[in-house]
């Protein structure tokens, strides 16, 4: 099951509207956030906080180009919205 939505994040004083998808796989789920041409996946870690991760076959160099502060803001927004 996939549900698409717009996630609004404030980053460096700018409001970003990010294309996002909820990916449900059995009893677990991930969020896929589109950042320019890079898809970034988020899932909960063992402490129930969201973390960004690279998927198998994904170009990790593209993921490392994304500002870690932006990833942190997205994770915080996911926590605030879906916790």
N, C-alpha and C positions, 0 to 999 in steps of 0.2 A: 504494500500500500504506500502511496506517495501523495502527500498534500503539499501544495505550493503556497507560499505566502511571502509577504515583504517584511523583512526585519529592519526596523529603523534604529540606527545607532548614531550617537553623537561622538565624533572623533575629531580632535583638534579644532573644536568650535564649528565643525561642519556636520550637518545632518546627512547621513548616508542611508539611502533606501536600498537594501540588499536583497536580491532575488534569493529565496531560500526554499528548501524542500525538507519535509519531515519524511524520513525513510524508516518504515516499521518492518522489522525482521523478527517474526515470532514474538518473543517476550521482550526484545530489546529494540532500541531505536537510535537513530543518528540524525543529525541535522547536516545538510549540505548547503553551504553558503557560497554563492558565486561572487568572487572578488576579481574584477576585470576578467581575465581569461583563465583564472585558477579556481578550481573547486576546492573548498576547504571543508573538511568533515569534522564535526564536533560530536563527542559522546561524553557521558558521565564517567568520571574516574571512580576509584574505590572510596574517595571522600565525598562523593556525590557532587563534585564540581565539574563543569564542562571543560574539556580540553580539546585542542585541535590535534588532528592526526593525519598522517599520510596514508593513503589507501594503497594496497598492492598494485603495482603497475603504474602508479602516479609518479610524475616527474617531481621528485622531492626538491630539486633546485628551484622550481617555481614557488613551492610552498615557503622556502627559506627567504624568498624575496619579499614576502609579506611582512609588514611592520609588526613586531610582537605586541606592541601596544594596541594595535587595531584588533589583533586576535584576542587580547585580554578584554577589550571593550565588548566584543561580540559575545565572548563567554559569559561575561557579567550580565549582559542583556538577556541571553538565553536563560540564565539562572533566575533573573527577576521575572521573566515572562512565564516560564514553564515549571517553576518549583512551587 
